[in-house]
């Protein structure tokens, strides 16, 4: 690999001097140059061959990285996590194929354990600028490619919490409430020691459960409730310690959560904590004028300060999930979130201003259903515990159809504590 250049990761390939930056609104990037149609839309039984891989405009970034395994990671399950890659990636480790992923704005994780070495690991990643995902990632914005968010190596102990579902529910009087928590434990059975503290660090409740698989804690009752709101973004501190059979501490899970209610009443007015919702909101893209969609914690904190200074109390994550810390920052700052998943297919139904959905995706197409449900599921599972989120959003400007209705049904089935938004059915 002597002929490889060096590139900053995270970073956009185009801003490193390779490939061509584009700004496009409704059209697909290849419109007028290459004839392409979304698979299974012209013929329900036919997949179009060579759709992207044979085309001259599908630039590919091949990344190589060598690394040694940290001593503390040895003997544990090793996961690699790509926080954001535009637009599709293949992963190899030490010559072994690991996996493939689409969805530019959602973390993708791969298990490296079977092929990891203590020293001299060679990670190879091939990033395609175009894939079938391009038809549902047609957002009105600059088009880039590459590994544009952090890449992390994670070590998981013999017993590991893979999921945490926090359900804080205020009672009707908004002065008391209950907390239900369910976890998923992979690996060996473990003892989970849970503690909840108030904002000032006082212990309010604690309990211990043992098991593997789905482990549910007993319902916890709270009186003298502090509600989360933009005026008082009150967060409780949850901590779960995971112990093995010999009472060795394996991992610690900290999480902040808040109590609040969201309801749409018969008068068609939205109420949060029994008060009429007033939104002074923005649609926010992740953006830095020098680095594109590669943004830092400092960029995020600066955006929060700009919003607070201008009495902005709400943000729609247009039109994709943002970096993971953004949702925590909005919890802390008291900013309402409309959490949008990564979906826009504008070019498939609007042609030079005219409404023409002959090959619209996802539409009613059964071949596209799993792909968009997966995006809804990812958005929900990553962010379901954030009090700042009062709306889920199905995506943006993707016309209508049964597949989008199924995304709505997914959110309603999993979460009765929030409202669901979609724009737009034309």
N, C-alpha and C positions, 0 to 999 in steps of 0.2 A: 504493500500500500504506500509506496514511496511517492506516487504522483498525486496523493491527496493534499488538498489545501486545508487550512485550519479555519473553523467557523465558530462564532460565539453561540453557545447554547445556554439559555433560550435565546432564539433570534430568528428573524425571517430570512429565508434564503435570498429573497429579492433585495433586501436592504444590505446584504453582504456583497452585493455586486453581481449576483447570478439571477437570471430570469428577469421578467418584466413585470413591474407593478401595474395593476389595473384598478380603475374605479368604475364600477358599474352599478346601476340601480336595478331596473326590472329585467334586463336581458341576461341570458346566459353568456359566459365569457367567450364562447366560440361562435355565437350567432353571426351569421353572414359569411363565415369562413368554412365551417365544417358542418355537415348535416349529421345531427344526432337526435335521437329520441329516447326518452326514458324506457328502460326494459319493460316488456310486457304491456305497454300501453297501446301500441299499434296492433298487437296480436297477443291475446291473453296467454297463449301457449308458447310464445317465442321469445327467447333471449337474444338480443342483438349481439353478434360476435364482434370482438375487437373494438368495443365501444370507445375505450380510452387508451388501452395499453399500446395500441399500434399508432397512435396519433402523434404527430410532431410537436403539438403544443402541450403534451402532458409531461412537463418537466419532472425529473426524479432526483431527489437528494439522497445520496448514499452516505451514511454516517458510520464511522468506526471509532470506538472508544475502548481503550484498554484500562483495566482497573484490578486492584487487589481487594480481597475481601477483608473488611475490618475484623480484628480479632474477636470483638464482642459479638459478631454476627455468625461466627462459625458454629456449625451444628444445629442451626435453626432453619426454619423455612424462609427462603429468600424470595421476595417479591420485587419486581420492578414496576414502578408507577410512572406513567407518562401523563402529566397534568393536562397537556393540550398539544395536539399535533394536527396540522392542517395539510392533507385532508384524510389520507389513509396511510397506514404504516404496516410493514412487515418487520418482524423481530427475529434475530438469530443470536444464539450465545454459543461461543466456542464451536462454531460450525453446525450447530443443531438448530433446526427451525423451531421457534417458540410459539409464534402466533401472528394473527392479523387483527386489525381494528379499524373501524371507521367511527366518525363523530368527532369533529375537530375540537369541540369545546367541552368534552366530558372526559374525566380521567379514565385511562385504560390501564389495567393491571395484568401482569403475566407472572406465572410461577417459574422461577429460574432454578429451583432446588435440584432437579435431576442432573443438571449440567454445570453447576457452579463449581469453581475451583478456588482454592485458597489464594492463589496468585496467578497473574497473567491471564485474566479473563479477557476475551475479545467480544465486545458487544457490537453487533452490526444491525443497523436500522435503515430500511429503505422507505422513503417518504414520497408518495405520489401526490402531485398537485391536483389531479383529477381522478375521480372514482365514481361509482354509482351514487355515492353520497352527494356529489356535486349538484344533482337535480333537486335535492331538498336542502342545500346550503347555498341558496341564491340570495343572500342578504344584500341589502342596499348599503355597500361599504367597499372599502379598498380590499382587493383580493391578493392574498399572500400565500406562502406555503412554508413548511418546515416545522421544526420542533420549537414552538414559541412560548411554552410554559415549562416549568421545572420538571426535571426527571429525578426521581428518588429511588433509592434502594432501601427496602424495608425488611427487617428481620422479625419474624413472628415466632413467639415461644411455643412450647408444646401444647399449651392451652391459650387460646386467643379469642378475644371478643371481636367477631366480624360484623356485628350489627347491634345498634342501640336504638330502641324506639321509645321516646319519651313523650308521654301524654299528660300534660298538665291541664286540668279542666276546672275552671272556677265554677262555683255554685251560682244559682240565680241571683243571690244577694251580692255577689262579687266581693264578699268579705271573707269567704272561706272557699276551700276547694280540695281536690284530691289529685294525687299523682300516681300514674301507673307506668311502670317501666318493664320492658321486655328486652332481653338480650339473646344473641345467638353465640354459643361457645363452640368453636371447632377444636378438634384434638381431644386430649385427655379430659376427663371430668375435673372441674375446678371449683374452688370456693370463691365466691364473689362477695366482697365486703363493700357495701354501699353506704355512703354518707351524703347528706344534703345539708349545706350551710346557707345561711342568709347572706345578704350583701356585705354585712360587717364581719363575716367569718364565724358566727355562732352556729353550733351544730343544732339542727332542727329535728332530724330523724336519722336513724341508721338501722341497717338490718343486714343479715347474711343469708345467702342461698348457695346451694351446692348442686352441681349437675353439669351436663353437656347438652349440646343441641340447643333447643329453645329453653331459656331459663327466665321465668317471670317472677318479679318481686311482688310481695304483698302490697295491696293498695295503701298508700300513705295519705293521711288526712292533714290538712293545713288549716289553721285558723289565723286570723289577723293577716290576711293575704295582702301582699304587695303586687299590684298589677303592673304589667309591662305596657308602656305607651310612649309615644314620642316625647311627651312632657316629662315622664319619669320612666326611663328605660331600665326598669328594675330586673336584675338577673340573679337567680339563685345558682349556687355552685354545687354541681353533682360530681362526686368522685367514686369510681369503682376500682377497687384493688383486686387483682386476680392472683390467687395462691394455688400452688399445687398440693398434692397429698401430703408432702413433707412440710407444708406451710412456708415454702419459699415463695417470695414475691416475684411473680413473672411479669406483670405489666400493670400500669396505672392508667385509667381512662378518666380524664377530666372533661367536663362538659357544662356549659352554662345554658340555662333555660329560663323561660318566663311564662307567666300566666296571663292570658288575655282571651277575649271572646271576639268572634267575627260572625255577623249574621246579616242576611238580607231579609228584611221584613216585608209584610204584605203591602206596605205602602211604597215598595220598590226603593227604599232608602237603606243604605248599608250602615250598620252600627258596629263600632268597636268599643268594647267595654261599656255598652249601653249608651254611648254617645254617638251622635251622627258623625259619620266619617267625612272629614274635610281633607282633600288631597291637594297639596301644592307640589306637583310631581314633575319628574323629568324622565325621558328615555335616555339611558346612559350606555354608550359604547365604551368598552375598554380601549383606551387610546392614549398614546404619548406621541407628540409631534416628531420626536427623534427616532423612536424605536417601534412605532406602529402599535400593534396589539400586544407587544411585550411590555408589561407594566410591572412596577415594583410596589412593595408595601408603601413606600413614600408617595408614589403616585396615588394609591388608593386612599391613604390618609389625607392627602391634599384635596382629593375630590370630596371626601366627607366634610372637610372644613369649609370648602366652597359652598356645599349644599346647606350646611348649618348657618353660614354667614348670610345666605340669601333666603332663609326661611323655607327651604325646600325640605319636605318631610317624607318624600316617597320617590322610589326609583323602580322603573321597569328595566330588567336586564336584557335590553333589546340586542339581538334576537337570538340569544344563546345563553347557556349558563356561564357565569363569571368565574374568576379564580375563587378557590375555596375560602380564603380569608375575607373576601368582601362581605359575605353573609354574616360572619361574626362581627365585623366592624359595624354593620348596620344594626345588629342586635344591640351593640354597646351604645351607639349614637342615637338610637330611637328613630330610625328611618324605616318606613314601611317598604316592603319589597313585593313587586310582582315578579315571581321567579319564572322566567320563560325558558322552555327547552329549545334545543337547536333545530329549528325548522323554518324554512322559507322556500317556496317553490314558485316564486313570482313568474319566472320565465316560462313556466309550463302552461299558464292559463291566460296571461295578458301579452298580446303580440302587438307591438307598436301602438299601444294605447287601447286596443280593442280587446274586449272580453272574448276569448276563444279557447275554451278548455278541452280541446279534442284529445290532447295527450297529457292532461293534468295529472300530477302526482301530489300526494298519495291517492286522492280521490276515493273511489270505491274499490280500488284495485287490491285483490287479496295478496298479491305478491309483495306489496309495499307495506302491508299492515304490521308485520313483526318489526320492521325497521323503525317505524315511528312510535310504536308502543314501547320499544326498547329505549327510545330517547325520553319518553315520558317517565318510564320507570327509573332511569338513571337520575333524572332531575329530582324526582320524588325521594329516592333512597338517599342521595347525597345530602339533601337539604331539609328533610322533613322535620328536624328538631329545632328549627330556627323560629323564634317568636316574631321576628321582623317580617316573615313571609305571611301576608294575609291573602294573597292570590297566587294560585298557580296559573301559568299561561301555556296554552297548547302550542304556541309558535306564532308566526306572522305571515300574513299574505300568502296563504297556501290554498285558497279557494275553499271548497266544501267537500262533503262526502262522508261515507260510512267510516273510513279510517280515522278521520279527525273526531267523529262522534265516539269512536271506540277509545281514543285517548282521553276524552272527557269522562267516559265511563270508568276508565282506570283510576283517575284521580278521585272520583266520587266514591268508588269502592274502597279505596285505601284511606281516605281522609275526609271526615265530615266536619273538620274544624276550620276549613278555609273555602273561599270561593274560587271558581275557575273562570278564566278569561280567554277569549279568542278573537282575533281580528285578522282577516276579515272574510266573511262570506259575502261575495259581491252579487 
